[in-house]
Amino acid sequence: MSWKLLFWAFPVLLFASCDQLSLSSREFDSKINDPIVRYKEDRDVAYGKNPYQRVDVFFPESVYERPSEVMIMIHGGNWFFGDKWFLQPSVDEVMKARKNLTIVNINYTITVLDPRKTMFEQQMADIDSCVSYLRRNVAKYNIRADRFAIMGASAGAHLALSYAYTLGKKKIHTVLGMSAITELASAKYLTPTLINDIKGLTGYDERKKNEEVLVKASPVHLASADAPRTILLYGLDDGSVAVRQQTLLRERLLALKVPNSLYTLKGQGHNVEAKYVAETILGGLGADEYDLYSEEF
């Protein structure tokens, strides 16, 4: 079936219910549809001192010279590997739409560099450093400091959600998670591989029984009533992340009355095709209407 995603509405695709939450167009004022002349590129720019802290910035030249909105994109890779080129196909798909949107594709620390901090803490700090870099360079890229959104895939989705609900709560207006891991503290929703990676990410040690580190790194537990509007995207053929990881967060956000949506796609696996990622980004940020195809349970 075909569904429409509008910039101000968050329809419920997974469930046919009256729990829909939305923002009015007055509250969510987007200029993303302003025409652009072209995209410029600033690749592999350092936003911090360590070699992993690099970013590609694709910024539009507005016909009216208006500043653009910003979408920060975070690649996946089980937190310990991967590269920003993983999301380049999605970047390319978004740019095809020629919207007034700056796309920021980041790398982040995937090797513990500071033994005093967990990998999770270092990665949260990386994202915050990237946001700070962009805020310092609003003139260079002609961007709006008040219009930052963030998107992540798989482990990157976990990081995007965690950042948006904590350090980025007042800096991010919309967060989008594709194939997101949202509950780290319950083994029944995790594969053995994920459990092992989560131990390395958070510093969890069964002998120490320090379960609090799992809770403090779980978007389900980090979400609060003032969390940013949230969009979740999930392929129903995902063999790596359980669909319950999506519905747990959505239930939490509905209880908190945080505007949110969960989109499920039949025939898509853990790595949702770039065209669907781009449609969800553009639709969620107000770039006209985009079709998504979903099957209800």
Buried (B, 14 or more C-beta within 10 A) or exposed (E): EEBEBBBBBBBBBBBEEEEBBBBEEEEBEBBBBBEBEEBEEBEEBEBBEBEBBBBBBBBBEBEEEBBBBBBBBBBBBBBBEBBBEBBBBBBEBBBEBBBBBBBBBBBBBBEBEEEEBBBBBBBBBBBBBBBEBBEEBBEEBBBBEEBBBBBBBBBBBBBBBBBBBBBBBEBBBBBBBBBBBBBBBEEEBBEEEBEEBBBBBBBBEEEEEEEEBBBBBBBBBBBEEEBBBBBBBBBBEBEBBBBBBBBBBBBBBBEBEBBBBBBBBEEBBBBBBBEBBBBBBBBBBBBEEBEBBBEEE
